[in-house]
């Protein structure tokens, strides 16, 4: 195998050079043989995508808590909701209005 560097473009364009990285041709071309060698792009590996999975699980948990809260606050018997009842609607409030 040839060493990394600028070589005549295999497509046959006159005076055009293409960079060989030691294993394959890059997309970089030039007409200047003194052009600096292109920097290698480094690929960083993640932790296998676990962070997005944790965020997704947390979001799902929040949604389930919200749905459970709405279902618990609904009273199937038609009784008034204690959270939305004012003091004047309660028997204690009615008695205190008499005096």
N, C-alpha and C positions, 0 to 999 in steps of 0.2 A: 504494500500500500504506500501511496505517496504521502509525504509529510504535509501538514497543514500549510496553506499559503494560497497566493493568487496564481491561477493558471489560465491559459487560453480557454475562453468560453466554449464548452462542448457543443453549443448550438451552432457554432461556426461564424458568428458575427465577427468581422475583422477588427482587430485591435482591442476587443472587449475581453476583459478578464473576469473570471468568476472565482469566488473563494471556495476552496476545498478545505473542510474542517478536519480531515483525516479519516472520516468515515463516509461522508456524503457531500454533495454540492449544496452550498447555501443559496439563498435567494439574492444575495448581494453581488452586484457587478460593479465594475469600474473600468475606466480607460487609463487610469493612473496606476502604474505598477508600484509606486512609492506610497500608495494609500495605506494607512495603518490597518492592522488586522482587526476585523470586527470582534467586538467583545462577545463572549459566549453568554447566552442566556441561561441562567440557572433556574432549575425547576425546584420549588420548595414543596415538600410533602406536608399535608395536613394530618391531623390525628384521625384520619379515616372518616371524617364527616360527623363525628360525635357531637360537636358543639351545636350544629343546626338541629340535630335530633333532640338534644336536651331542651333547646328553645321551643321546639315543636311540642314536646311533652308538657312543658310548663304552660304553654298557651292552651293546650287541650285541657289541662287541669283547671285553669282559670275559667274556661268556658263551662266546664262541668259544674264548678262551684256556683257560677252565675245561674245556670239552669236550675240547679237544686234549690237555690235561694228563692227563685220565682215560684217554683212548685210548692215549697213549704209555706210561703206566705199566702198562697191561695187557699181559701177555706171552702171545701166542697159542700159544707152544710148550709151555706148562706149566712153564717154568723158574721157580724161586723168584724172587720179587721181591727185589732187593738191598736195597731200602729197608725191608723188613719182616723180613729175616733177621737173627737175633741172632748174635753172635760164636761162641757155643758150637755153632751149627749149621754153621759153616764148617769146612773141613778144618784150618785153622790152629788153631781153637779146640779141635778134637778132639785134635790132636797135643799141644797144651799141657796138656790134661787127663791125658795119659799120664804126665807127669813129676811 
